Amino acid sequence: IYDQIQPAREGLYYAILAGSTSLTGRGLILWRLPSVWIAMLSLAMTVTLMRRLLGVRISLMTLGLMSVAFWPVWMGRTVMHVTLMPLMISTVLYTMTRAFQAHRQSVAGFWFAASGIMLGLAQYAHVTAWILLVIPTGFIVYRMFINPAEVRRQWLNIFYTLILVIVTILPLIIFLVRHPGTRE
């Protein structure tokens, strides 16, 4: 799956594009449809995240701004792997937010598992997705200073999330170890 893609680790968008092409057929408009769908999902997920964090007014302002700003509109109209990044970022942040805001351990466990899977899948979307591993880690360290009891209560869920991320990106790690690439 990685031999046809440069750089070799961005295979998720092309897998989505291949699945869409097998369902709908070939053509310039049909190749752009997955980008449009992903851009609309990015808008919806970002609005949901902002509503959960900051309220309805801020989420509506975010929706309006993202609907007319250059970068979200451009990513929704091109056939490029970077189209997945806004969706991945907002989904990872949403699942982590839901995990830390959950009142019951079973609900928190579900959202921590979802965030681990999404963090792992994000590594296949773009080379810069490694920063998504740093952001939740920094947030957890911050929460340890602010409210250590909360982090102690969720410690096993955090460890489980880390295990899910490692298991999900293990094929990518093996590939990168075997094919380190050329440096210019």
Secondary structure, DSSP 8 states (H G I E B T S, - for coil): --TTSSSTT--HHHHHHHHHHHHH--SHHHHHHHHHHHHHHHHHHHHHHHHHHH-HHHHHHHHHHHHHSHHHHHHHHS--GGGHHHHHHHHHHHHHHHHHH-SSHHHHHHHHHHHHHHHHHHTTT-GGGGHHHHHHHHHHHHHHHH-HHHHHHTHHHHHHHHHHHHHHHHHHHHHHHH------
